[in-house]
Amino acid sequence: MKYGIIIGSHRAQSQSAKIGSYAQKVLTAIDASSQFYTVDLSKKPLPLWDEGVWRGDDAWKVVWGPMAAQLKSCDAFVVMAPEYSGMVPAALKNFFLLAGRDELGHKPGLIVGVSSGLGGSYPVVELRMSSYKNSRLNWIPDHMVVRNAEHVLNGDVSQSADDTFMRARFEYCLRLLGQYGKALALVRESGVVDFKNHPNGL
Ligand SMILES: Cc1cc2nc3c(=O)[nH]c(=O)nc-3n(C[C@H](O)[C@H](O)[C@H](O)COP(=O)(O)O)c2cc1C
């Protein structure tokens, strides 16, 4: 199983990146043969979408082509979505303009809302409402909300009861994601998916 780890933060030293690394460690412990492709949108910022994407401009082929190929080869995604002013960061929304059905279609995704305080729910709600319509990314029913992010998921040993809960829940969600990864491969291989006649969702 190849996992795409998407870090939606704009900050170079982000909690989202820390949590993405933690997810990778847990997934490796679950299955040592797991493979990963990480997109950290702060370290490799993508230009804002423009019509050159639809025209297939060379500049976009250079910027987006290699990333798109990697995303296509993934079976499942873990998306770290920090809460910025009660919203999903612009870099992550831009990512969902660029990544579409070819990269994400009918693959499972785990949303991880991230907050340094007691927020983190708004990004979950926003991604569940948008982001999937044309891409057909399949958000799994369970999600994570990592609150007080600085104080949890640090190192290998739990530091508190909240940390212990978070670690157990994260492992559970990641195990579920792996099973959805296997199950939705059957949907993609079924021959029913028809992006030619149904390119966009409603
Ligand atoms: C521009 C900006 C806006 C923010 N707005 C919120 C917010 O509305 N709610 C919240 O819980 N945290 C907010 N935060 C704090 C983030 O939760 C915090 O930075 C956390 O570590 C997740 O972001 P990171 O992955 O970039 O570190 C905001 C942070 C930034 C940089």
PDBQT file of the ligand as one rigid body, heavy atoms in Angstrom, charges set to zero:
ROOT
HETATM    1  C1  LIG A 301      -2.837  32.228  10.069  1.00  0.00    +0.000 C 
HETATM    2  C2  LIG A 301      -3.180  31.314  11.210  1.00  0.00    +0.000 A 
HETATM    3  C3  LIG A 301      -4.479  31.256  11.663  1.00  0.00    +0.000 A 
HETATM    4  C4  LIG A 301      -4.825  30.394  12.719  1.00  0.00    +0.000 A 
HETATM    5  N1  LIG A 301      -6.135  30.291  13.097  1.00  0.00    +0.000 NA
HETATM    6  C5  LIG A 301      -6.492  29.328  13.987  1.00  0.00    +0.000 A 
HETATM    7  C6  LIG A 301      -7.866  29.072  14.263  1.00  0.00    +0.000 A 
HETATM    8  O1  LIG A 301      -8.773  29.680  13.738  1.00  0.00    +0.000 OA
HETATM    9  N2  LIG A 301      -8.162  28.088  15.130  1.00  0.00    +0.000 N 
HETATM   10  C7  LIG A 301      -7.203  27.331  15.731  1.00  0.00    +0.000 A 
HETATM   11  O2  LIG A 301      -7.534  26.433  16.499  1.00  0.00    +0.000 OA
HETATM   12  N3  LIG A 301      -5.884  27.559  15.497  1.00  0.00    +0.000 NA
HETATM   13  C8  LIG A 301      -5.512  28.521  14.632  1.00  0.00    +0.000 A 
HETATM   14  N4  LIG A 301      -4.183  28.737  14.335  1.00  0.00    +0.000 N 
HETATM   15  C9  LIG A 301      -3.150  28.009  15.059  1.00  0.00    +0.000 C 
HETATM   16  C10 LIG A 301      -2.897  26.620  14.475  1.00  0.00    +0.000 C 
HETATM   17  O3  LIG A 301      -3.846  25.771  15.051  1.00  0.00    +0.000 OA
HETATM   18  C11 LIG A 301      -1.490  26.173  14.823  1.00  0.00    +0.000 C 
HETATM   19  O4  LIG A 301      -0.559  26.874  14.032  1.00  0.00    +0.000 OA
HETATM   20  C12 LIG A 301      -1.302  24.669  14.735  1.00  0.00    +0.000 C 
HETATM   21  O5  LIG A 301       0.020  24.359  15.115  1.00  0.00    +0.000 OA
HETATM   22  C13 LIG A 301      -1.609  24.049  13.363  1.00  0.00    +0.000 C 
HETATM   23  O6  LIG A 301      -0.931  24.667  12.318  1.00  0.00    +0.000 OA
HETATM   24  P1  LIG A 301       0.519  24.232  11.756  1.00  0.00    +0.000 P 
HETATM   25  O7  LIG A 301       0.340  22.857  11.185  1.00  0.00    +0.000 OA
HETATM   26  O8  LIG A 301       0.791  25.261  10.742  1.00  0.00    +0.000 OA
HETATM   27  O9  LIG A 301       1.473  24.227  12.898  1.00  0.00    +0.000 OA
HETATM   28  C14 LIG A 301      -3.825  29.592  13.322  1.00  0.00    +0.000 A 
HETATM   29  C15 LIG A 301      -2.504  29.676  12.858  1.00  0.00    +0.000 A 
HETATM   30  C16 LIG A 301      -2.167  30.496  11.807  1.00  0.00    +0.000 A 
HETATM   31  C17 LIG A 301      -0.746  30.500  11.297  1.00  0.00    +0.000 C 
ENDROOT
TORSDOF 0
